[in-house]
């Protein structure tokens, strides 16, 4: 079931691995050697010991004080209390050193996907999120009472998480400085990863896989893979549709992310999976015994795709015996799509009690877990399908609808689709009769719906339609006279009008008016767009859009005047109030004005005209659309103050308090880090642990410098 492979054997367990790009892999082994591997030639191109001496202790899944990213590596010395982040891109050199974990042993560490953040966890239950570039603490997570067993961090979603032996699982949102999830799980978590900003998936020691919804703050799904396995690592597929789980028993599982259903499992040749990585060409697996295997997970791909294209399902499925990894190939979903096509035929065969023929039709699809599950569900529906077939043949639609109400799965059957198609056809025929001669054709309309008169869910609609038969004529007259206000009032009072072809035609008219108004706005024809918005207003389903078009037309008309007169403040206020988007040409002109104003202020800061800049931007600080630009200008002013103070009165400044005040308004950023490095104050910055996010709507002081023994003077 496994495809062809190549392997490299090391002298100790593979502790950490990361795919740098499609041609390079980095790993750290248990003896703290960094190895770079060329994925084109599958050979080691560089091996470097990261420690001059390292105790030769047995490999422990729970104690891995090393981590490797795309261009960085992390290692910790518990005896020295030092932690290093090392640049592995060219020369192996430390880029930052810190000692947040002091003499506590690191149990787990990991880099974020772009090496922006590092998360560590130690044996005393402490976990820190650290900037990999400068070593500053981004967050100290709520402590646990026992050693950390798993960590995860993402710079894309600004999330960090840890799990511990005390079964705590904590998820922290970095940009809001808030704990999203802090609960005890019913087992020790071995590993976890973020699927997106809302979803965390974790695997536990007892073989369970759980999904946590971070928006709801609760476990939403859990599934037991196997009681007799001990999961050790996992990786997310590039499509984010599957996760692959490796175990200490050397079994690999593929699992659907959405449902947590198992797609397949396969036994691996070496003992204890420690790392999993994927590239476009290879599925890479590292083991406790030191082997690193590169499986050609696309082997036989072309042959497989050809079979799928030709709908040769059985032949395609036989390829899985040679390469099980193709089961999670993107083309495999077509097998399920073909199953959906065959499913109707299979349901019809089952409804006629032709079980043997139905099984024969379904047999090629039975490798697929979803197809297999759905076929077993169809088999349990067999007596109900036969009953539905009987009702349909005898035109007994009332009991047929009652049966479908009790068994909603039958709604997907072609039998029920046939009944619904017949209902829609008869309903349309009755409506045509009533729209021509409401009084004379009432009995004929009733007769056309005779078969459905006793159906509970149709009864009320039929009664109302026959009782108010004159409504159809009124509706047609209203549309002919373009009295759409009256027409939609009729529809609100008589919902059966929504099923008429006339209703769909009227909606299409509304859609065309709306699209034409939008085109006029983009072409700067604001007056004509406003007239079309007035015309659209009676169309009730489009009333909100009509109101918005009306106010945007008026706003853009006024904005045109402000831009022409170069009234930037008034124009920005108008943009903010009406939330005008940049797809309007006029708003793009305004954005250009704003950028020129921003550049002017930056030039004034370079000329040390700080007071002028402060007076210029003061009116804009509270405007939402100017919030980011105002913040960037204030950052530039504060950093300029720092540089001036460093040159002129370095010893008079309390730099730690000054940095804390700066971070009260902004997140840690490159400007501050660069200044700290240039002025040899990075150690001061690293001491600061931020516990709160920056203020949402700050009133910036003119200066954030804090003088020694002199209280800071805040200016509004």
C-alpha positions, 0 to 999 in steps of 0.5 A: 500500500506504500509507494516507492521511497528513499531514506536517510538514516541518522545516529539518533532520533529525529526531533524536529523538522521543517520544509524550507521550500520545495528543494530544502528540508531542515531537521534537528536530531536528538543529539542537537545536530542541524542537518540540511537536506537537498530534496532534489537529490535527497542527500545531506548538504550540511550537518552542524552540531549546535551544541559543543557537548550534549548528554546522550540521554534516551529520546523522550517524546515529551522532552524536546528542547529544540525546534527548527523553522524555515530559517531559524533554529531554537535550542535551550540549555537548562543548566546555563539558563540560556536560550538561543535563536539561531539563523540557519540560512547562511552561517549558523549564528545566534541572532538573539539570546534570552533566559525567560525559562531560566533553569527550567527544562524546556519540554516543547518549542515551536516556530510559527509558519513564517518564523515570526514567533517562537513558543516555548513550554517548560516542565513547570507549566510556564509558556512564553510567546517570543518574537524570534527576531529580537527575543522580546516576550509577546505574551506570557500565557496563564501558567499550568500546574504541570509540565507542558506537553504540546505547543502551537503558534501561528503568526497568520492568525495571531494565536498561541496555545499550550497543553499540559500534563494537568490536562489544561489546554490554553489558547491565547490571542496575541493581538488582543492580549486575551485568553480565548480558551482555558479548559481541562481536556479529558486526556493529555494532549500530545500535539495540536495545530491551528486550522484557521483563526476559529479552529484548533485540532488536538490529538490526545494520548488515548487516541482521541482527536478533538476539534475546538471552536475558538469563537464558541470556546468549546469542544465541538467534535471528538472522535476516537481513532483507536484505543490501542494507539499512542499518537505522537505527531500530526501535520495538516495537508496543503488543502487543509482538508486532511490531517495526517497523524503518526503514532508511537506504534508506527501507524499513520492515519489520514483524517478528514478535518471537517468530520474527523472521519478516518480516510485510511490507516497504514503501518509504517516500517520503522519504530515510533513516528516523531515528525511528519512533513509534506512537499509537493513531491514527498511525504516525509516521515522521521522516526525515533530510530533515526530513519528519515523516509521520503515517500513518493506520494504522487506515484501513479498519479497520472494513471490514477487521474486517467482512470478517474477521467474515464470513470473507471472507478474500479481500476482507479481504486486498485491503484490504492493498493500500490499507493494509499496516499492517493486516497487524499488526492484532489481527484478522489473527490470526483469518485464521490461526485460519481457516487452521487450520480449513481446513488439515484439509480441505486435508490431506485433499485433498492425501492424495487427490492433489487438488492443484488443489482444495487450492491453490484452498482455500489461495489466499486465505490465501497473503498470510500468511507463516505460512500460506504456509510451512505450505502449502509444508510440506504440499506436501512431505508430500504423498507421506507423506499419501498413504501414511498415507491408504492405511494407514488405509483398509487398517487397517494401523495398525502401518505407519501409526504407524511412518510418523508416528514418522518424520514427526511433522508427520503427528500434526497430520493429521485422518487420524492424529486419526481413528486415535487416536480409534479407538484410544481408543474400542477401549481404553475398550471393552476396559477396560469388558470387563475391569472386568466379568469379567476372566477371561471377557472377556480374549479379547474385550478382546484382540479389540477391540484386535486392530488395534493389537496390532502397534503398537510404542508400544501393545504394552506397554500392551496386554500389561500390561493383559491380563496384569493384568486383575484390576486393574480389579476391584480398582481399582473395589472400592478406590474404592467402599470409599474406600480411596484410598491402595490405589487410587493404589498400584494406579495407580502399579503399573499406569499403564494405569489412568490412561486409565480414566474411573474415574481422572478421577472420582477426580481430580475428588473430590480437586479438590473436597476441596481446594477445600472445604478452601481455602474453610474456611480463608478462613472461619476454620474451621481445624479442619475444614480440617485434617480435609479435608487428612487426607482428601486426603492419600491422593490421590497427585497432591494430596499436596503440596497436602494437606501444605500445607493441613495445616500452614497450618491449624495455623499459622492456628489458632496465629496466631488466638491470637497476634493475639487476645493482640496478640503481634505479634513471635510472629505475625510470626515465624509468618507468616514461617516458614509464608509465610502469604499475605494472602488469608487474613482473619487475615493481613490483620488481622496486616498492620493490626497491622504497619502500626500498629506502623510508624506508631508508630515513624515518629511516634517518629522525628518526636519524635526518640526514635531510641534507642526506635525502634532498640530496638523494631525490633531483633527484626524486622530479620532477619524477611523479611516485615518487611525492607522496613518495617525498611529504611524506618524506618532510612532515616527515622532516618538522614535525620533524623540528616542533617537534625539534623547539617546544622543543628547541625554541618554543617562537622564532617561528611564528607558524601561518606563519610556518603552513601556509608555510607548507600548501602551499605545502601540504593539512592539514593532520594527521601529522600536526594536531597531532603535533598541538594537542600535542604542544597545538597549535590547536587553531592556526591551526584552525585560518588558512583559506586556499584559494588556493590548494597546489602547483602542482609541488613544489620546496621544501625548506629545512625548513618551520619554520618561526622565529619571526621578522626574514624573512624565508630563502628559500633554493632550 
